Amino acid sequence: MFKVAIRITVCVLMGAALAGCSKHETATAPKAALSATVTHVTTRPLQRAIVVSGSVAAWEELPVGSEANGLAINDVLVEEGDMVKKGQLLAKLNDSVLKAQLSQQNANVEAARAAFVEAQANLKRTQNLRKQGVVSVQAEDSALAAAQTAAATLVSRQGAKAETEARIAQTKIVAPADGLISSRSAVIGQIVSAGTELFRIVRNSQLELRADVPETLLPLLKAGFKANVTADGVQPVVGTIRLVSPSVDTRTRLGTVYVTLPMDSGFRTGMFARASIKTDPVDAMIVPAESIAYRDGKSGLFVVNAQNVVSFRDVDMGVRMADEAEILSGVKTGERVVVKGAGLLEDGDTIQIVSQEARRTSSGATTTLTE
């Protein structure tokens, strides 16, 4: 009876073990290979269209002020927005006191000139008499000193006159260059001090867009590149890059690109504007946009090995188009990646390749990407 119980127990245990083995074998059975299409990572020339924005500013803005001090403005002859020529009169200061001083100094100069002529004649006579022994050496020396004093007085008074003439000239505020009056602070009756800014002139009426560019894109831009510039309320224009900033702001990591705008473009200083700049074509790795998968918040590609087993590879993304994407790093040209079916895969899955898409290599046509 005891032996029968043992046998029954052994059979039950063996049955349980066999059932467990059956369940284990069923759980670890290999999954069916998923169907997918693959393609190769290719390299071909891409021409980026970098979109930047910034403010319109004067290419060179000239402050125009007064060199005179303590004089009132009698007249203002221009307004903001006026076009002016070099040397054109912009404003006139009160010069009545200076002109009165000039009249007095003219008289002083004439008196000094007459005294100088008389002293020169007296010196000449004294020198002749000295040769004849009529006058002493002391008399000749006195005549020479008087002539020299008269000459110095004449020069001094001529200098004072020239100074007053220069101050009168400073009462005429003129344009230092051709351009556009961008601001006017001069008011009739205003008492000005030396250095007071009265006007600002946009030199040659030349405006430019000063746009901020991320430091990673600055090397792609060069002086001479064309830019399509747009702003609200004005017609789009084609500008030209004048200068790419040689430095980058350490806080924002942005540099500046200066885009010269055509004359009479309709843009105004201070306006917000955008520019699309096409760069030189550069070789870039390209994959179909559909092949990009996301795992744990990271973008990547499922790379296929020789045994058709896939592995998820983190990649750094560049720019994207409607159906393609640029890969900056993470894969190499020529590697196979999954296109259709990538969203259903997990790391280590085996796939059944339905088709392998052919893609253009670096000899293919240039594609423009928008940054």
MARKOL-170897 format. One record per residue (C-alpha): y, x, z; residue in one letter. Coordinates in steps of 0.1 Angstrom, whole numbers, plus 5000, padded with zeros to 4 digits. Example, Ala and Ser with C-alpha at 12.3 -4.5 7.8 and 13.67 -1.06 7.14 Angstrom:
<nodes>
y 4955 x 5123 z 5078 type a
y 4989 x 5137 z 5071 type s
</nodes>
This chain:
<nodes>
y 5000 x 5000 z 5000 type m
y 5023 x 5029 z 5009 type f
y 5016 x 5046 z 4975 type k
y 5024 x 5015 z 4956 type v
y 5058 x 5012 z 4974 type a
y 5065 x 5049 z 4965 type i
y 5057 x 5043 z 4928 type r
y 5079 x 5012 z 4927 type i
y 5108 x 5032 z 4942 type t
y 5103 x 5060 z 4917 type v
y 5102 x 5037 z 4888 type c
y 5134 x 5020 z 4900 type v
y 5152 x 5053 z 4903 type l
y 5140 x 5065 z 4869 type m
y 5152 x 5032 z 4854 type g
y 5185 x 5036 z 4870 type a
y 5187 x 5072 z 4857 type a
y 5178 x 5062 z 4822 type l
y 5204 x 5035 z 4823 type a
y 5230 x 5059 z 4835 type g
y 5221 x 5084 z 4808 type c
y 5223 x 5056 z 4782 type s
y 5258 x 5047 z 4794 type k
y 5269 x 5083 z 4794 type h
y 5257 x 5089 z 4759 type e
y 5275 x 5058 z 4747 type t
y 5308 x 5069 z 4764 type a
y 5308 x 5104 z 4750 type t
y 5298 x 5095 z 4715 type a
y 5322 x 5111 z 4690 type p
y 5351 x 5089 z 4678 type k
y 5352 x 5080 z 4641 type a
y 5375 x 5102 z 4621 type a
y 5409 x 5085 z 4614 type l
y 5421 x 5083 z 4578 type s
y 5454 x 5101 z 4571 type a
y 5473 x 5117 z 4543 type t
y 5486 x 5152 z 4546 type v
y 5511 x 5175 z 4528 type t
y 5522 x 5211 z 4530 type h
y 5554 x 5223 z 4547 type v
y 5576 x 5235 z 4518 type t
y 5607 x 5255 z 4514 type t
y 5634 x 5248 z 4489 type r
y 5672 x 5251 z 4485 type p
y 5693 x 5226 z 4504 type l
y 5730 x 5221 z 4501 type q
y 5744 x 5207 z 4533 type r
y 5773 x 5183 z 4533 type a
y 5789 x 5190 z 4567 type i
y 5811 x 5162 z 4580 type v
y 5839 x 5173 z 4604 type v
y 5870 x 5157 z 4618 type s
y 5903 x 5167 z 4633 type g
y 5940 x 5162 z 4632 type s
y 5965 x 5168 z 4603 type v
y 5991 x 5195 z 4612 type a
y 6017 x 5215 z 4594 type a
y 6004 x 5247 z 4578 type w
y 6035 x 5264 z 4593 type e
y 6061 x 5246 z 4612 type e
y 6095 x 5263 z 4616 type l
y 6117 x 5256 z 4646 type p
y 6154 x 5256 z 4636 type v
y 6179 x 5262 z 4664 type g
y 6214 x 5274 z 4671 type s
y 6225 x 5309 z 4677 type e
y 6259 x 5298 z 4689 type a
y 6265 x 5289 z 4725 type n
y 6286 x 5262 z 4741 type g
y 6297 x 5245 z 4709 type l
y 6294 x 5208 z 4701 type a
y 6277 x 5193 z 4670 type i
y 6302 x 5178 z 4647 type n
y 6279 x 5166 z 4619 type d
y 6242 x 5161 z 4612 type v
y 6234 x 5159 z 4575 type l
y 6196 x 5153 z 4574 type v
y 6170 x 5129 z 4589 type e
y 6133 x 5132 z 4596 type e
y 6113 x 5130 z 4564 type g
y 6140 x 5146 z 4542 type d
y 6131 x 5173 z 4518 type m
y 6153 x 5203 z 4521 type v
y 6159 x 5236 z 4502 type k
y 6163 x 5270 z 4517 type k
y 6199 x 5276 z 4527 type g
y 6207 x 5238 z 4527 type q
y 6232 x 5228 z 4554 type l
y 6215 x 5207 z 4581 type l
y 6242 x 5204 z 4608 type a
y 6277 x 5216 z 4615 type k
y 6290 x 5228 z 4649 type l
y 6327 x 5227 z 4660 type n
y 6343 x 5259 z 4648 type d
y 6380 x 5251 z 4654 type s
y 6384 x 5276 z 4684 type v
y 6366 x 5303 z 4665 type l
y 6388 x 5298 z 4634 type k
y 6419 x 5301 z 4656 type a
y 6405 x 5333 z 4670 type q
y 6398 x 5346 z 4635 type l
y 6434 x 5339 z 4625 type s
y 6446 x 5360 z 4654 type q
y 6422 x 5387 z 4647 type q
y 6432 x 5389 z 4610 type n
y 6468 x 5395 z 4622 type a
y 6456 x 5421 z 4647 type n
y 6437 x 5439 z 4619 type v
y 6467 x 5439 z 4596 type e
y 6489 x 5453 z 4624 type a
y 6463 x 5480 z 4631 type a
y 6461 x 5489 z 4595 type r
y 6499 x 5493 z 4593 type a
y 6499 x 5515 z 4624 type a
y 6471 x 5536 z 4609 type f
y 6490 x 5541 z 4576 type v
y 6521 x 5551 z 4595 type e
y 6501 x 5575 z 4617 type a
y 6485 x 5591 z 4587 type q
y 6519 x 5596 z 4569 type a
y 6534 x 5611 z 4601 type n
y 6504 x 5635 z 4604 type l
y 6509 x 5646 z 4568 type k
y 6546 x 5653 z 4573 type r
y 6540 x 5671 z 4606 type t
y 6514 x 5693 z 4590 type q
y 6538 x 5702 z 4561 type n
y 6566 x 5711 z 4586 type l
y 6541 x 5732 z 4606 type r
y 6534 x 5752 z 4576 type k
y 6571 x 5759 z 4572 type q
y 6573 x 5768 z 4609 type g
y 6597 x 5740 z 4617 type v
y 6575 x 5723 z 4643 type v
y 6552 x 5736 z 4669 type s
y 6515 x 5735 z 4671 type v
y 6518 x 5709 z 4699 type q
y 6537 x 5685 z 4677 type a
y 6510 x 5688 z 4650 type e
y 6483 x 5681 z 4676 type d
y 6501 x 5650 z 4689 type s
y 6504 x 5637 z 4653 type a
y 6467 x 5642 z 4647 type l
y 6458 x 5624 z 4680 type a
y 6480 x 5595 z 4671 type a
y 6464 x 5592 z 4636 type a
y 6429 x 5592 z 4652 type q
y 6439 x 5566 z 4677 type t
y 6453 x 5544 z 4650 type a
y 6420 x 5547 z 4630 type a
y 6399 x 5538 z 4660 type a
y 6421 x 5508 z 4668 type t
y 6417 x 5496 z 4632 type l
y 6379 x 5499 z 4633 type v
y 6378 x 5481 z 4667 type s
y 6399 x 5452 z 4655 type r
y 6379 x 5450 z 4622 type q
y 6347 x 5448 z 4643 type g
y 6361 x 5420 z 4665 type a
y 6370 x 5401 z 4633 type k
y 6335 x 5406 z 4619 type a
y 6320 x 5393 z 4651 type e
y 6341 x 5361 z 4650 type t
y 6332 x 5356 z 4613 type e
y 6295 x 5359 z 4622 type a
y 6300 x 5333 z 4650 type r
y 6317 x 5310 z 4626 type i
y 6287 x 5314 z 4602 type a
y 6264 x 5305 z 4631 type q
y 6281 x 5271 z 4634 type t
y 6264 x 5262 z 4601 type k
y 6228 x 5253 z 4608 type i
y 6209 x 5259 z 4575 type v
y 6173 x 5255 z 4564 type a
y 6154 x 5288 z 4566 type p
y 6129 x 5278 z 4539 type a
y 6121 x 5249 z 4516 type d
y 6102 x 5221 z 4533 type g
y 6101 x 5188 z 4551 type l
y 6121 x 5178 z 4581 type i
y 6093 x 5168 z 4606 type s
y 6116 x 5163 z 4636 type s
y 6153 x 5161 z 4645 type r
y 6167 x 5164 z 4679 type s
y 6203 x 5172 z 4669 type a
y 6228 x 5145 z 4679 type v
y 6265 x 5144 z 4671 type i
y 6285 x 5155 z 4702 type g
y 6257 x 5174 z 4717 type q
y 6267 x 5207 z 4733 type i
y 6242 x 5233 z 4722 type v
y 6231 x 5265 z 4738 type s
y 6218 x 5296 z 4721 type a
y 6182 x 5290 z 4712 type g
y 6183 x 5252 z 4714 type t
y 6159 x 5237 z 4689 type e
y 6176 x 5211 z 4667 type l
y 6151 x 5206 z 4638 type f
y 6115 x 5214 z 4628 type r
y 6106 x 5220 z 4592 type i
y 6072 x 5219 z 4577 type v
y 6074 x 5250 z 4555 type r
y 6069 x 5242 z 4518 type n
y 6058 x 5207 z 4530 type s
y 6023 x 5221 z 4533 type q
y 5999 x 5202 z 4555 type l
y 5964 x 5210 z 4566 type e
y 5934 x 5195 z 4584 type l
y 5924 x 5214 z 4615 type r
y 5888 x 5202 z 4621 type a
y 5864 x 5211 z 4649 type d
y 5831 x 5225 z 4639 type v
y 5800 x 5233 z 4661 type p
y 5794 x 5271 z 4664 type e
y 5760 x 5268 z 4647 type t
y 5776 x 5254 z 4615 type l
y 5806 x 5278 z 4613 type l
y 5786 x 5306 z 4594 type p
y 5779 x 5280 z 4566 type l
y 5816 x 5275 z 4558 type l
y 5837 x 5299 z 4538 type k
y 5873 x 5301 z 4527 type a
y 5876 x 5285 z 4492 type g
y 5851 x 5257 z 4498 type f
y 5862 x 5223 z 4487 type k
y 5864 x 5194 z 4511 type a
y 5867 x 5156 z 4505 type n
y 5893 x 5145 z 4531 type v
y 5897 x 5109 z 4541 type t
y 5919 x 5090 z 4566 type a
y 5928 x 5054 z 4573 type d
y 5956 x 5042 z 4552 type g
y 5957 x 5070 z 4526 type v
y 5938 x 5078 z 4494 type q
y 5910 x 5104 z 4497 type p
y 5920 x 5138 z 4485 type v
y 5902 x 5171 z 4478 type v
y 5913 x 5199 z 4500 type g
y 5904 x 5236 z 4502 type t
y 5893 x 5256 z 4532 type i
y 5921 x 5281 z 4539 type r
y 5905 x 5298 z 4569 type l
y 5875 x 5296 z 4591 type v
y 5882 x 5304 z 4628 type s
y 5869 x 5338 z 4637 type p
y 5865 x 5327 z 4673 type s
y 5848 x 5299 z 4692 type v
y 5860 x 5280 z 4723 type d
y 5839 x 5292 z 4752 type t
y 5840 x 5257 z 4769 type r
y 5833 x 5234 z 4740 type t
y 5814 x 5258 z 4717 type r
y 5835 x 5246 z 4688 type l
y 5854 x 5266 z 4662 type g
y 5882 x 5254 z 4638 type t
y 5882 x 5252 z 4601 type v
y 5916 x 5249 z 4583 type y
y 5916 x 5227 z 4552 type v
y 5947 x 5229 z 4530 type t
y 5957 x 5195 z 4517 type l
y 5974 x 5190 z 4483 type p
y 6011 x 5184 z 4481 type m
y 6023 x 5148 z 4483 type d
y 5989 x 5137 z 4495 type s
y 6003 x 5109 z 4517 type g
y 5989 x 5124 z 4549 type f
y 6012 x 5129 z 4579 type r
y 6012 x 5153 z 4608 type t
y 5992 x 5140 z 4637 type g
y 5969 x 5118 z 4617 type m
y 5931 x 5117 z 4624 type f
y 5911 x 5127 z 4593 type a
y 5876 x 5134 z 4583 type r
y 5863 x 5159 z 4558 type a
y 5829 x 5163 z 4540 type s
y 5823 x 5199 z 4530 type i
y 5795 x 5210 z 4507 type k
y 5780 x 5244 z 4516 type t
y 5762 x 5269 z 4495 type d
y 5725 x 5261 z 4490 type p
y 5702 x 5277 z 4516 type v
y 5664 x 5278 z 4518 type d
y 5650 x 5253 z 4543 type a
y 5616 x 5240 z 4554 type m
y 5612 x 5204 z 4544 type i
y 5586 x 5177 z 4554 type v
y 5585 x 5139 z 4548 type p
y 5604 x 5120 z 4574 type a
y 5573 x 5098 z 4579 type e
y 5554 x 5129 z 4592 type s
y 5577 x 5132 z 4623 type i
y 5559 x 5120 z 4655 type a
y 5572 x 5118 z 4690 type y
y 5553 x 5126 z 4722 type r
y 5568 x 5127 z 4757 type d
y 5602 x 5124 z 4742 type g
y 5598 x 5154 z 4719 type k
y 5597 x 5155 z 4681 type s
y 5569 x 5172 z 4664 type g
y 5543 x 5174 z 4637 type l
y 5505 x 5171 z 4637 type f
y 5493 x 5203 z 4621 type v
y 5459 x 5202 z 4604 type v
y 5435 x 5231 z 4606 type n
y 5407 x 5241 z 4583 type a
y 5382 x 5218 z 4601 type q
y 5407 x 5188 z 4597 type n
y 5414 x 5188 z 4634 type v
y 5450 x 5181 z 4643 type v
y 5472 x 5196 z 4670 type s
y 5506 x 5184 z 4680 type f
y 5533 x 5210 z 4675 type r
y 5568 x 5207 z 4689 type d
y 5595 x 5214 z 4663 type v
y 5632 x 5219 z 4661 type d
y 5648 x 5193 z 4638 type m
y 5675 x 5200 z 4614 type g
y 5692 x 5173 z 4593 type v
y 5675 x 5142 z 4580 type r
y 5677 x 5122 z 4549 type m
y 5663 x 5088 z 4541 type a
y 5628 x 5101 z 4533 type d
y 5628 x 5138 z 4542 type e
y 5637 x 5160 z 4572 type a
y 5645 x 5196 z 4577 type e
y 5625 x 5217 z 4602 type i
y 5642 x 5246 z 4618 type l
y 5613 x 5261 z 4637 type s
y 5579 x 5253 z 4651 type g
y 5558 x 5254 z 4618 type v
y 5555 x 5277 z 4589 type k
y 5558 x 5271 z 4551 type t
y 5524 x 5262 z 4537 type g
y 5509 x 5247 z 4568 type e
y 5493 x 5213 z 4564 type r
y 5508 x 5184 z 4583 type v
y 5499 x 5147 z 4586 type v
y 5521 x 5122 z 4569 type v
y 5507 x 5087 z 4570 type k
y 5488 x 5079 z 4602 type g
y 5506 x 5105 z 4623 type a
y 5518 x 5079 z 4648 type g
y 5482 x 5070 z 4657 type l
y 5469 x 5105 z 4664 type l
y 5463 x 5124 z 4695 type e
y 5460 x 5161 z 4700 type d
y 5425 x 5173 z 4690 type g
y 5416 x 5143 z 4668 type d
y 5396 x 5149 z 4636 type t
y 5409 x 5132 z 4605 type i
y 5395 x 5121 z 4572 type q
y 5420 x 5131 z 4545 type i
y 5426 x 5103 z 4521 type v
y 5450 x 5122 z 4499 type s
y 5470 x 5154 z 4499 type q
y 5505 x 5149 z 4486 type e
y 5520 x 5176 z 4463 type a
y 5555 x 5187 z 4472 type r
y 5580 x 5209 z 4455 type r
y 5584 x 5245 z 4465 type t
y 5615 x 5267 z 4466 type s
y 5618 x 5265 z 4428 type s
y 5625 x 5228 z 4430 type g
y 5658 x 5211 z 4426 type a
y 5685 x 5215 z 4452 type t
y 5689 x 5186 z 4476 type t
y 5721 x 5178 z 4495 type t
y 5717 x 5169 z 4532 type l
y 5744 x 5153 z 4553 type t
y 5751 x 5169 z 4586 type e
</nodes>
